Amino acid sequence: MILGFISLLVYIVTNTGGGRWISDRIFPAALLEHEEDPLAETFESVHMIIFCVMIVFICQAAILMNVAGQQCVKWQDWEHRRARKGDSGNTIEHLLAEDGYWDPDTNQALALISWEHNPIKRLTTRSGVLELVQWRAIRHEFMFPYDEGTSQ
C-alpha cells in the first residue's frame, strides 16, 4: 500500500514537470547542463537498488526454506529411528558400529564419543551418528528432565 503510494507520487512528479522544478532548486547548475533530469536518474538508481535488495532477500528466503526442509526430514528420520533390535540398517547401534564407535560382536565401545565445543565448527561440519546421539540426548533431557531430588 505504501510502496504503491510512493510509486504513484514519483510517477506524478516525474511526468508533470515537478521533478524538473525540484531538480532546478536542489542540484547545481553545472550538473543540470550535463544530464536531462538528475532527479529522475536518482529515482531510477534507487529503484534498481531496491530491486536488487529484493532479489537478494527472495534468494535468502528460498535457501532458508530449502535448508529448513532438509532439517525437518532429518529430524523426522531421527524421531523414528530405533536404538536397537530393529532391522540392521535402521538402528542407532548399527550406525555406531558402522562409524567405529561400537563393536556388536563383543558389545563393547571402540571409541569414546566426544562433542565439538567450537560453535563455528559445529555449524560447518556434519558428524552423522554423533549428531543423532546428541539430538537424542537433548530430546531425552527435554522429555524427562533430571531432578536432583529423586534417584534414578
N, C-alpha and C positions, 0 to 999 in steps of 0.2 A: 504494500500500500504506500509506504513512504517512498520507496525507490521509484514507484510509478509516478508519484507527485513530483519528485526531483527530476525525473526524465522529461515529464511534461513541461516543467518550468524551464529546463535547459533548452528544449525544443523551441519554446515560445521566444526565449531570449535570443537565441541564435537566428531565428527566422524573421523576427520583426525588426531587426536592426538594433535592438537594445544591447546586444553583445558588442557591437562596434562602438556604441556610445560609452559603454563601460570600459572598453579597451583604450579609448582615447584618454580617459581620465586616470587609468591605472598604469599603463605601460609607457615607457619613454618614447619620444618621437622617432628616435633612430630605429627602434625595434619595429615601430608601425610601418616604416618605409619598406622593410625587408619582407615582412610577412603580410599576408592578406588580412587575417584576423587572428591575432595571437591568443585571444580568449577561447576561440573555437578550437584552436590547436591544443590548448591546455585541457579543455574538456575532453578532447579525443585521447590525449595521453592518460588522463585519469581514468577514462573508460577502459582503455586497454589494460592498465594496471589492475583495475578491479576485476576484469575478466580473467586475467592470469591468476590472481589470487583465488578466484572462484574455481578455476580448473585444478589448482593445487589442492584446495580443500576437498573437492569431489574425489580426486585420486587418493588422498589420505583416508577419506571415509570408506572408499571401496577396499583399500588394502586392510584397514582395520576390520571391516566386516568379514573379509576372507580369513584373516588370522583368527578372529573370534569363532568363526565356523569350524576351523580346523581344531581349535582348542576344545570346543564343545564335543566334537566327535571323539577326541582323545579321552576326555573325561567320561563320556558315556561308555567307552570301551573299558576304562579302568573301573567304573562302577559295577560292571557286570563280570569282571574277571575274578575267578575263584583263586583262593590262596593255595589250595591243594585238592587232590583227589578229583580232578576233572580230567577231561581228555588232555593228553600230554602237552599239546601245544598252546593251551589256553589257560595255564595257571601261572601264578607268580613263582612257584617253585621251579617250574620249567625255565622261566626267564632268568632266574637267579643261577640255575645250573648252566644255562647257555652262555651267560656272561662271566662265568668262572667264580661266582661267589659261593656256590654250594655244590656239594657232591651228593647226588641222590643215592649212590650205591652205599656209601658209608654214613650218610645222613649227617655230615659234618660241614661246617663252614670252611671254605678255602681261603677267603679273604674277608677282611673287615670292611664294612660299609662306612664310608666317610662322606661327609657333606661338604660342599663348597660354601665357604662363608663370604666370598667376594661377590657382591650383588651384580657387578658387571659380567663376571664370568658365568654366574647363574642364569643371567638373561640370554647370553650369547651361545651357550652350549646346551645340548640336549643329552641327557645321560640315560635315557631308556628306562631300564628297570629301577635304577636309583631314584629317578623322578617319580616313578609309580609307587615305590615303597614310601617315599617321603609324603606323597599325596595321601596314601592310605593312613599313615601315622597322624597326619594333621586331621584328616577326616575322623579317625577314631577318637582323638582327643576332643574334637568338637562334639561328637555324638555322645561320648561317655567321658565327661570331664573328670579329671583326677581330683579327689577330695582327700586332703591330708588327714582328716578326722576318722576316716574309715580305712580299714585294712583290706587290701585286695588280694 
